Amino acid sequence: MRWLLFLIIVFAVLWYIRGVEEVRPGSAEDSFIGGPVKALRKAEGFEKSYIDATDERKKKMEEQLEKDSGN
């Protein structure tokens, strides 16, 4: 009778451990801070495009300055 109780406890512990390993944490977008995280992801694209546009504008200004001072 003790062995049966021991086996039931062992199987219950193993079943519990197996269930704990299967639970995966959700992504940040799925949690309560999902809205701000999505907004930050979207802002990354805007920031990159703004930096690229600024670099392009700076390059054009430098080319124009060289062209004007060269004459």
C-alpha positions, 0 to 999 in steps of 0.5 A: 500500500505504501508503494502504491501511494509512493508511486502515485506521488512520484507520478503526480510530481513528474506530471507537474514538472512536465506541465511547468516546462511546457508553459512559455512566457508570452511576448511583450506585445501580448502582455499588458504593455503591448500597446507601448511596445508596438508603438516603439517598434513602429517608431524605430522605422520612422527614426531610421527614415528620418535619419536617412533623410537628414543624411541625404539632405546634409549630403546635398547641402555639402554638394551644393556648397562645393559647387557654389564655392568651386566657381 
